[in-house]
Amino acid sequence: MDLVGACRAFVSVSERGSFTVGAAAARMSQSVASRRVAALEERFGEQLFERTSRRAVLTPFGREMLPVARQLVQAADVLLHEAESAKRKPWRLAVPGICSTAGLARLVAEARGHGITLDLRVAVPAQRLELIHAQQVRAALLAVPADEATWSVPLGLAGVQDPGVRRVYLETLRVGRVAPGPARRIWIQPEDDVPHIRDPLTRLRDAVGLRPAQLVAATDLTAAAAEVLCTRDLLLCSPAQAAELALKWRPIGEITLGRGFALAAAADGNPQLIEGRLGGAIARCLGADTRAGTEEGTEA
């Protein structure tokens, strides 16, 4: 028996003194209201109404049950309202700064199509972790090693000039092996200034004999990109970022690097909801579905 539905019919009929009018007020047919009240009476083992041809009059038992039944109906209405409000509650999601404005806009738009309202908070990796721990966001795309990642994005080196090779080897950046001029630097943007990316690259720098100053952690992507655009320096980035900046991207010859992302939720969040409905949109926003170019050339 639908206890709430039966109580709703009981309350509506009792307030209007008629099955016909009470059923209409409760947005159900008279036959449905009659069946629900009859089921409630059978469950209680007592009559709720004295039925006449024109009116439904509460019995003494019915008068006793009416306040409690009204409370149940009101509580059910509050529950339904809260459920709808919870579904409309925005998902504050912490995202990396490497996502383009267009990519973030498409992510928000696709989320709306799934009935999810996203409130995006752009932050660097350490800040995203702090936000989720402080429960200032409902979920965050965390930077994780590749073996822990749900989404992976390849990283390589990009510069203004086409290198004429399929891969760029760091050893070719050693001072004295290229044309005269300042030592070429590799810029690491804040999103990649994390141990599982920075440390292997630092070890490779030392192994191939580059100077410490040739690997630079930038304070922001704009500053790093500006240096690359006006020099022969290189930017550690994804193919999507390189395309956005009109740079020539190549993978690194000696090592395979990639960004890894996993969705983590605060205590009141459900990452499976976002991941299941928006996994593809998140991948596109991150550039995880972008493949490295296959430009012509020979390895250095």
N, C-alpha and C positions, 0 to 999 in steps of 0.2 A: 504494500500500500504506500502511495505517495503521501506521507504524513503532512508535509508542508502544504501540498495542494489540497488535501482534505480539510485542513484547518483554515486555509484561505477561503474555501467555499463556505465552510461553517461560519466564519466571521462575517463574510460579505452578506450571506443570507440573513444572519441574525441582526445585522445593522439595518437592513432594509425591510425585514419582515416578510419577504417574498422570495421564493426560489427563482422566479422569472427575473425580477429586478436584480436580485443579488448575484445571480449567475452572469447577467450582462455586465454588471459593475466589475466582476472579477475576470471578465473577458473569457468566459467559457459558456458552453451551451447549458440549457436547463437540465438536460439529461445527464450531462457530465457532473454538474453540481449535485444533483440528486444522488448519483452513484457514489460520489466521494463522501457525502455526508452519511449515506447509508453504511459505507465501509467503516467510517469512523465510529458510528453507533455500534456496529457489530464488534469492532475492536474493544470498545469500552463496555459493551454489554448493557448499555442504557440508552434510552431515547434522548436525543438532544432537542427535538422539536415536537410540539403538538401540531400536527398538520391538519389544516382545514382546506376547503376548496379555494380560498382566496389568500390566506395568510399562513405564515409559519411562525408559531409562537414558541419561545424557549420554554423548556421544561425547567423545573428547579435544578436538575442535574446540568442542563445546558447552561443555565446562568452561572453555575459554579465553574464550569469549564471554559467559559468565554474569555475571561481575562488572561488565562494561561495560553489559550490558543492564539489570542491577539498578540501576546508577547512573542510567541514562536514565529508568527508570520512577520512581525516587525524585525525580529532578529535575522530571519532569512533574507528579507529585503536589504538589510544593512550588509549582510555577507555578500550578496550579489553585487551591490554597489561597490564594495571594497575590492571585489575581484576584478571588476571592470576598471577601477582606478589603478589597481596594481598592473594590469595589462598595459595601460596607457602611460605608466611611469617611465620617464626617459631612462635609457641605458647610458650612463656616463662611462664612456670608453676611452681609455688612455691609448694613444696611438703614436707611432714614431714620426719624427719630423721629416723623414725621407719621402713620405707620401705627398704627391702633388695635390694642389687645390682641386683640380678636376677629378682626380682619383678619389679624394675624400668626399666630394660632392656626389659622385656616382654611388659610393658606398652608402651614404645617408639616404639617397633616393631609393636604392634597392631595398634598404632596410624598411622603409615606409611601405613598400609593396608587400612586405611580410608582416605588417602590423607592428613593427618595432621602431620606436623613436630613439635615435642615437643622439647623444650629446657628447661630442668629441673633445678630448683634451690632449693636445699635442705636447709631448714631453720626451726628453732624452731617456735612455735606458734606466739609469739609476733613479730618476724621478718617477718613472712609471712603476718601478718596484715599490718605491716609498708610498705612492698614491694608493696602490692596492693594499699594502699593509695597514695604512691609516684609514682604509675604507672610505677614501674621498672619491673613489670611482667604483662602479659596480664590476668592471672588468678592465683588463689591460693586456695589450699585446707585448709580452716580455721578450727580451733578447736572450736566446738560449743557444747552446751548442747544437750543431747539426743533428746529432743523434737523439736530441730531445725535442726537435722541432716538428711542428705541424706544417709550417710553411717554410720553404727554403728559397733564398735568393742568391744567385751566383754573384761573386765579386771579382772585379778585375781592375785594370788600370786604364784610365782614359786621359787623352790629351788633345790639344788642338790639331796637331799634325798626324796624318796617317803614318803609323810606324812602318808600314810595308812588310809586316810579319804577322803570323797567325797568333803568336804569343809574345808577351813582353817578359824577358828574363831580367830579374833585378841585377844580376851580375853585369849586365850591359850598361848600368848606370854608374858604375865605378868611375871615379874621376880619372881621366887619362885615357879611357877607352872610347870616348866620344869626342865630338868636335870641341875645341876650346870654348870656355865660358864657365859660368857658375855651375856648381854641382846641381844636378837635377834632383828635385825633392818629390817625395810621395806624401800627399796630404791625406790624413785620416779624418773623416768627418765625425762629429760627436756620436752618431748612431753606431759607428764601428769602433769607437774607443772603449772596447770591452775586452776582457782577458782572452776569450776564446778566438778573437780576431787579432787583437793588437799583439799579444805575446808571440804567436807563431811568426807573424810578420817581422817582429823585432829580432827574433832568433835568426830568421833568414837574412835580414839586413846585416847582422854581425857575421854570419857564416860566409856571405859572398863579399865581404870587405867594404861595405858602404860606410860612410861617415854617420855618426849618430844623428847629426843635423839633417840628414837626408830623409828622415822619417819624422813627419811633423803632425802632431795632433792639433787640429784646427778648433777654434772656439765655436765656429758655426759653419754651416755648409756654404753660405754666401761668400764668406771671406776666403774659404778654400777654393771655391770655384773661380773667384776673381783672380787669385794667384795663378791658377792653371791657365786661365784665358789670356793672360798677358805675359806668360813665360813659357818655358818648355817643361814645366813641372807636370806631374801626373796626379790624378785624383783617384783614390780608391773608391769605387762606386759600383753600382749595378748597371746592366745594360740600359734599363729604362731611364735611369738618371742621366747617363751619358747622352742618350738620344734627346732628352729634354734640354740639355745644355749644349747640344750640337757638338759633342766631343766624340773622338774616335776611341772605341772601347775594345780592349783585348784581354783575355784571361792571363793570369800570371803563369809563367813557364815552370817555375820550380815548385809551386805549391798550389793547392786548391783551397780557396777560401769562399765562405758563403755566410750570409746572415741567416740565422735561424729564429723563428718566431713561434711562440706558443701562447694560447689564450688562457689567462688565469682570472678567476672571479673572486670577489670578496664574499663574505659570509652570506649575503643575501642574493648572490648572483648564481646563475646557472649557465656555465660556459657552453654546455651542449646546445642550449637554445640558440645562441648566437652562431656557434660554429656550424651547427647543422643547417641553419637557414642561410647564413651569409658567408660560408667558407669560401665559395668561389669569388664572391665580391671582395673579400678580404685579400685573397690571393692576388687578384688583379690590382688592388690598391697598393699592395706591397711590391708589385712587380715580380711575384713568384712564378707567374706563368709566362714570363718573358724568357726567351732563349737567347743565348749569346750569338752574336753575329758570326757568319762564316766567310769573312772577307778573304779575298785572294791574297796570297803572300806566302812567304816561307818563314819557318821558325828561325829566330836569331841563333 
